[in-house]
Amino acid sequence: MNNPFENALNQIRRAASLASINQEVLDELSVPMREVRVAIPFVRDNGELQILEGFRVQHNNWRGPFKGGIRYHQNVDIFEVKALATWMTFKCAVAGIPMGGSKGGVTFNPKEYSEAELEKITRGWTRAMKSLIGPEIDVPAPDVNTTPQEMAWIADEFGSPAVVTGKPIANGGSEGRGTATATGGFYVLEALVEKLGLGSEDKKVIVQGFGNAGRIMTEILFAKGWKVIATSDSKGAIFNPEGLDISALGAHKDATRSVQDFSGAQNLTNEEMLELECDVLIPAALENQITEANASNIKAKAIMELANGPTTPEADDILFGRGINVIPDILANSGGVTVSYFEWDQNMKGEHWSETKVDDRLKTTMREAASAVWERKEKYSTDLRRGAFTLALERLSDAHPNS
């Protein structure tokens, strides 16, 4: 399989072939503006010196300051970070927010380190990157295995709250940031329901992943009267064709650390769950879940990607040929970066918006983005992913320094 950066470039090329995009623009978007690797030396609790490797890739800033998360994971490498930075550029352009794309990471397993050690690592990364980040240069945010606490350490080490988003409210964070990815995804889905040909009653949904975004999405759907018939976590999946009681399931998950063995539901494997019949399938877990191997067996009427990269390009073609619309990640999960931008905007202006104001602006932004992506899909007779990438390419072309 291609490395993730090659997948990102492939998605750009596939979209660019439909629209009249200047080759100079494409060439520049195919290479990140800056790639940085740093050493992060620190002393562990036992007195031992350890040196970790940290990354920051700044892909593009034509539309505004670089923007993107920092992840802590043992599998972080430069190819993954380059891909994620590239997708961030396109995600911000699709959402219409005036920021570019970047991503950061540190290669280690944070579960094997104490909180004191995590603080040293985070402050070490910040010191190493201090000349490269800043409120008007590059604004990090939480990602895999990083939380508002790490963002508070970065802001403190750097000396400005506006340098990061996803902070605790007390440190200048925004209302609504913790639920923004799922909430934004629901607004996109709501905006496209009729266009996707979904009925008005008893809409059946499957949500793969019961982590932060997935769990909040099931709670939103349940509250809005949609029927969540299956969900899953790393231990397996559960299914009830009559719908799951999400409130009770949340309590069960908290008590047992698994969704499996939930009363009234049937245990399944993740693989079996993906192939169940439903109106909307929402992958909210890992990348490469819908592939050439299982795309022909998907029975959902539509798919919405709350996770990053859950559908491979080969699967995209199979699903498009079968008439199954895929709402792509760069649209579906852009609620997180949208509210991150709102947080940055509040910090720069010295303001603090109410949750209602944040939610209203998020709803408007997501609905406008969904409508614009659908227009490109229709214009080019293509799938929603290429519709989203062509929209982003148009907006990036307009922002090119030589345009």
C-alpha positions, 0 to 999 in steps of 0.5 A, a space after each residue: 500500500 502507498 504511504 499516506 502522503 502518496 494517497 493524499 497526492 493521489 486524491 489531489 491529482 484525481 480532483 485536479 484532472 476534473 478542473 482547470 487548475 494551474 500546473 504551478 499551483 498543483 506542483 507547489 501543493 505537492 510539496 510541503 513548504 517546510 518539514 522539521 525534525 527535532 530532538 527532544 531530550 528530557 530526563 525521565 522520572 527514574 533519572 535516565 536521559 531519553 531523546 525522542 524525535 519530534 516533527 512539524 510539517 507546514 504544508 501551505 499557508 496561502 490562505 492564512 497561518 498554518 493550522 494543525 494538531 500534534 499527535 503522540 504515538 509510537 507509529 508517528 513518522 514523517 510520511 504520516 505527518 506530511 499526509 495529515 498536514 496536506 489534508 489540513 490545508 484542504 480541510 481548511 479550504 473546504 470549510 472556508 476558514 482563513 488558515 492553512 495546513 500543518 501537523 506535528 508529532 512525537 514518536 513514542 507511546 504516551 501510555 508508558 509515561 507519567 504526567 510529569 514526563 509528558 509535560 517535559 516532552 510537550 515543553 521540549 517540543 515547544 522549545 524546539 519549535 518556538 521559532 516556527 510556531 506562533 499566533 500568526 505563523 502556525 497554530 497547533 491543536 490536540 490530535 491523537 493522544 494529546 488533550 487540552 492539558 498538553 495545549 495548556 503546557 504549550 501555551 504556557 511555554 510559548 507565552 501566548 494563549 493564541 499559539 494553540 487551540 483546543 485549550 481548557 476554557 480557563 486557559 482561553 479555550 472555546 465553548 463547544 470545542 470538545 464536541 465540535 467534530 461530531 456536531 459539525 459532522 451532524 450539521 453536514 449530514 443534516 444538510 445533505 439528507 434530502 440530496 442523499 435520498 434518505 427517508 424522513 423517518 427511522 433513519 438507521 445509522 452505524 457508527 464505527 468507533 465509540 471514542 470521542 467523536 464516535 460516541 458524541 455522534 451516537 449521542 447526537 443522533 440518538 437525541 435527534 431521533 435517528 436509530 443507531 443500530 450498531 457501533 463498535 470499539 477496539 474490542 468488537 461491535 454490537 448490533 440491535 436492529 431496533 436501535 441501541 439505547 445510547 444513554 445506557 450504552 454509555 454507562 455500560 462502556 464506562 463500567 466495562 470499558 467495552 461496548 460488547 455484551 450490552 444487554 439486548 444487543 448481538 456481539 459482532 466483529 468490526 468487519 461484520 458490522 461494516 457490511 450490515 444494511 443501514 442508511 448511513 455508515 459513519 466510520 469514526 475510528 481508524 484509516 483504511 477501513 473500507 477497502 477494495 476487499 470489502 467495498 462491494 459488500 457495503 450495504 449502506 445507502 451513504 457513508 460519512 467519514 468522521 475519521 481521517 482516511 477510512 476509505 481507500 481510493 480503490 474503494 471510492 471508485 467501487 462505491 461511486 460505481 454502485 451509487 453510494 455517496 461518501 461524504 469525505 473526511 475533509 468536509 465531514 470532520 472539519 467541524 473540529 478545525 472550524 471551532 479551532 479557528 473560532 478559538 484562535 479568532 477569540 484569542 486574537 480579539 480578546 473575546 469569549 463567545 457563548 456556546 450558542 454563538 459558537 454553535 450558530 457559526 459552526 452550523 452556518 459554516 458546515 451547511 455552506 461547505 456541504 452545499 458548495 461541495 455538492 455543487 462541485 459534485 454535480 458540476 463535474 459529475 463526480 463523487 463528493 470527495 473529488 467535489 470537495 478537493 476541486 472546491 479546495 483547489 479553486 479556493 487555494 488557486 485564488 489565494 496563490 501569491 501569483 494569482 
